[in-house]
Amino acid sequence: MYKKRIVLICPEPIRGCIQGIGIRFIEMAKALGALHETVLWTCNADIPGDIGVPAEPFPSGDQFTSELARTDAVVIHGHISERYFDTLRSCRIPSPPLAVDLYDPFLIENLQYTAELVEYVFYRDRAVLFRQLSLGDFFLASSEIQRMFYLGIMTGTGRITPQVYHSDRSGDRLIAIAPFGVEPVSETALQATDGKLKGQVAGIAAGSIVIFFGGIYDWYDPETLINILDEIIESFPALSVVFSVNPNQETTPQGVFKKIRDFSDSKGWIDRHVFFIPWFPYRDRFAYLRDVDVAICLHKPSLETSLSLRTRILDYMNAGIPIIATEGGEGSRILKEAEAALLIPPYDEQALRNATTSLLKDVVMRQTLGAKGRNWVQNNMTWEKSLRPLMEYCSNPYRASESFVRNEEETSLQKRVSFSMILHYLKKRLKSGR
């Protein structure tokens, strides 16, 4: 096997504070870089110099053409694919073999925001996803349910044909499971790290009991926790509940976040019992997590919950933190298998009150759940294991079955999707009088 050149194109800005997709692309670049020449293309120019992988802004014109001419495979995710496909078309060059990462089900995720951002968002996302599914050679999903979701769409759009099926009956050469992963950390190393919450954040004393919720997106359910907080504080006066402030608020609606902050402010809890801290750098995550006594991950029942993997859960498990989580979804399945959490029904305040009180009172239970979580995730979901399908594909990249016609200009489906999207948008504008 000779060394390949792999280009990874990340849709999120790579800065000091990165979110799940940015973390995933850096870890993919690290893993692939151990065997191949890799470069990470980003959507921003202000790239930190200490991210650990070669990175540069998305190129254009002659540079784009010359870079791709010597590239063996491309890995892409999300809406930056539109820029990639459009640049290919304008430069009139073919794509190298293309792996499409579908770990983040943005089509379903962004349905949450259509009430605020109008339904045009859905039709835009659908067109982006369908274009990816028609032009990619190999795909990654984060779970079996996600994989079947995408195979269902491919069947409906004509990507799965009798010829394709008989050449690959399992579908493994088309789409594989590559979940999020962890970089294992030992209990010894964790405790040797200086903490950044207790005695460091104003209002969180060294002897505080810390519950960590993290970032608030509109599909999460922090309201159930906030609704019982008065009673929990009465029993545990040294309690501190920590939320994280989203680093990309300009592109992420903040409806639920604002609701929680306003309510906490009205109760006089902010900087006494409820803390909104800046999103911390990825490299500092263990310094924050080592100070957490209990992590709570609550979500609302939805399609998004069924299809998403709560990546924060894996970090909590890796850090040996006991977890309280809502039943349902891939994260709940993992926690149940690992015996690393207390699972409660959606919106069940009494169950959350009982689970929280039990864990805060019982140090041994916390240690037991935390140890089981760490052991399970480090045995089953390291980046090395999670990214194995991508590593195998990039070491021997191939194009999709020739029995599938891959011509975006002539695909009638793409034309229908685009027309539907434009028509819907025009109807919205006419109805609103704009």
Secondary structure by P-SEA (a helix, b strand, c coil): ccbbbbbbbbcccccccccaaaaaaaaaaaaaaaccbbbbbbccccccccccccccccccaaaaaaaaaaccbbbbbccaaaaaaaaaaaacccccbbbbbcccccccccccccccccaaaaaaaaaaaaaaaacccbbbbccaaaaaaaaaaaaaaccccaaaaaacccccccbbbbccccccccaaaaaaccccccccccccccccbbbbbccccccccaaaaaaaaaaaaaacccbbbbbbccccccccccaaaaaaaaaaaaaccccccccccccccccaaaaaaaaccbbbbbbccccccccccaaaaaaaaaaccccccccccaaaaaaaaaccccccccccaaaaaaaaaaaaacaaaaaaaaaaaaaaaaacccccccaaaaaaaaaccccccccccccccccaaaaaaaaaaaaaaaaaaaaacc
